[in-house]
C-alpha cells in the first residue's frame, strides 16, 4: 500500500537495496537503507516527527508554539516541514558553515535561522540554542542530542524495518552525530540478535570545526551510549567524497557526503569479514541524497579539489 | 616502533605549534609516555585518572581506541594516531 493521508504519514518504510557491485564477496553483502526516501529527503524526518508527537502528547507543544532547535541542517528541514503543516513556528540555530541549499530550504519552509559561528561547529550551535532557550521560556526546545524520542524513532521504526527485511543482518553502520540512529537501531537489533555489530562512522572535519577554547568545552551528546557500539571510525572528507562518488558510479545511488563516510566504514567492516572468511550482511544508512551538496562542488573536479572546497564546512 | 601523531590545534601549545609529531610505543599508553618525554604536559591533557579524558578522542588508523582496548590499544610501526577533541555532530 503506497497511499497516505498526508505527507507526514508517508514517513519510514524505506527501501533496503542490495549493492551487488560493491559487495566484497558472494557471502559478504552490502545493503543500503535509503533514508533519502523520507518526506523531506533525510533520515531526520524520523526523529523530528517522533519528538514533535511526543511533545504534543505530553502537552509541551500546543498550537501556536515556537520550536527551537540546534541543527546543522537536516533535522531543521524535517522540523520545518512538520511545523508548517502543524502550525508551529520554528527557530533553527545553525552553524554558518553549512551548505547554501540547507539555508534556502529552511527559509522556503518559513523557518527562522539564527547563525552560530563556524569556529566550534555544532558545539557553538548547541551552546547558543541553550542560551536562547533560557531567554525565551515559552519556546520549546526539542533538543535532538538529548531527547530519548530521537533514539526511540529508530528503536521503533528503522530497526524493526531492517530486521523484517533482512533477518540475516550481521552489521549495522550509520553516521555518528546526535547518536540517535546508532543507539536506537543498535539497541533494537542487539535485543533481537545479541551478536550483531553496531558500527559508527564519525565525520572528521577541517581544523576550524575543532577550534575549542579548551577541552572542557568538548561535547558528547547526552543520548550517546558507547555500550551499544562495537566500533567507531573517523572518516575524513577525502574518503567520504571518494566513497560518495563510488556509490554513484558503481551502484547508481546519488547520496550526500555523510553517506560516503558511512560507506567507507561499511566497506572496512565488510572487508574484515571477507578476510576472516565469514558470512556477513552489512546494512548501512544512506542518510540523504546529494541534492543539498551540489553547490559545494562535491561531485565535480578531482577529489583533492572537492576536499579542499569542503575544508571548514560541516558536510555531515 | 615509530608512529605519526596528529595533534589538534588546542594541544599544539605543547608541541611548539607542530601539527604532527613522531612518537614510539607498542600500545597507546606507551605512545603517550613517549609524547610526554618530548612534549611535556601533553599526558595530563589526554589522560585523567588512568583513562582517556572524556572529551578527547584518539584514533589509530581512523579506528576509535575506546573500542580497541583504550590505553592498551595496540599500535604498530607506521600507524597514524589522531587526537581530536569531542565535538557535536548532527
Boltz contact constraints between the chains, C-beta under 6 A:
constraints:
  - contact:
      token1: [A, 121]
      token2: [B, 87]
      max_distance: 6.0
  - contact:
      token1: [A, 122]
      token2: [B, 88]
      max_distance: 6.0
  - contact:
      token1: [A, 123]
      token2: [B, 87]
      max_distance: 6.0
  - contact:
      token1: [A, 123]
      token2: [B, 88]
      max_distance: 6.0
  - contact:
      token1: [A, 126]
      token2: [B, 88]
      max_distance: 6.0
  - contact:
      token1: [A, 177]
      token2: [B, 89]
      max_distance: 6.0
  - contact:
      token1: [A, 177]
      token2: [B, 90]
      max_distance: 6.0
  - contact:
      token1: [A, 178]
      token2: [B, 90]
      max_distance: 6.0
  - contact:
      token1: [A, 207]
      token2: [B, 9]
      max_distance: 6.0
  - contact:
      token1: [A, 210]
      token2: [B, 8]
      max_distance: 6.0
  - contact:
      token1: [A, 210]
      token2: [B, 85]
      max_distance: 6.0
  - contact:
      token1: [A, 212]
      token2: [B, 10]
      max_distance: 6.0
  - contact:
      token1: [A, 212]
      token2: [B, 85]
      max_distance: 6.0
  - contact:
      token1: [A, 215]
      token2: [B, 55]
      max_distance: 6.0
  - contact:
      token1: [A, 215]
      token2: [B, 85]
      max_distance: 6.0
  - contact:
      token1: [A, 218]
      token2: [B, 55]
      max_distance: 6.0
  - contact:
      token1: [A, 218]
      token2: [B, 85]
      max_distance: 6.0
  - contact:
      token1: [A, 218]
      token2: [B, 86]
      max_distance: 6.0
  - contact:
      token1: [A, 219]
      token2: [B, 87]
      max_distance: 6.0
  - contact:
      token1: [A, 219]
      token2: [B, 88]
      max_distance: 6.0
  - contact:
      token1: [A, 220]
      token2: [B, 86]
      max_distance: 6.0
  - contact:
      token1: [A, 231]
      token2: [B, 67]
      max_distance: 6.0
  - contact:
      token1: [A, 232]
      token2: [B, 64]
      max_distance: 6.0
  - contact:
      token1: [A, 232]
      token2: [B, 67]
      max_distance: 6.0
  - contact:
      token1: [A, 233]
      token2: [B, 62]
      max_distance: 6.0
  - contact:
      token1: [A, 233]
      token2: [B, 63]
      max_distance: 6.0
  - contact:
      token1: [A, 234]
      token2: [B, 59]
      max_distance: 6.0
  - contact:
      token1: [A, 234]
      token2: [B, 62]
      max_distance: 6.0
